[in-house]
């Protein structure tokens, strides 16, 4: 048996993540261009989309998970002695998979 690690581009609900026992490494989102928050953790997804509806003049920004974000998760799984499979958003559309590879 192994654990599955993915990034928040998987677009699964919190319930689905719990049911499938996944570990999600979040992307970062910013609504002001300066402060980046972890998607789904520090800024709920629904809140992010509601912001876009309420402020169509503002273009929110996203940023990929860092190498350190993945390293923290990978080290925790290794410390538990748990084999893991990491499934990331395609490298053709995001650099997040590069962070995972480097970690």
Secondary structure, DSSP 8 states (H G I E B T S, - for coil): --EEEEEGGG---HHHHHHHTEEEE--EEESSSS--EEBTTTB-HHHHHHHHHHTTTS--EEE---HHHHHHHHHHHHHTT--EEEE---TTT-SHHHHHHH-
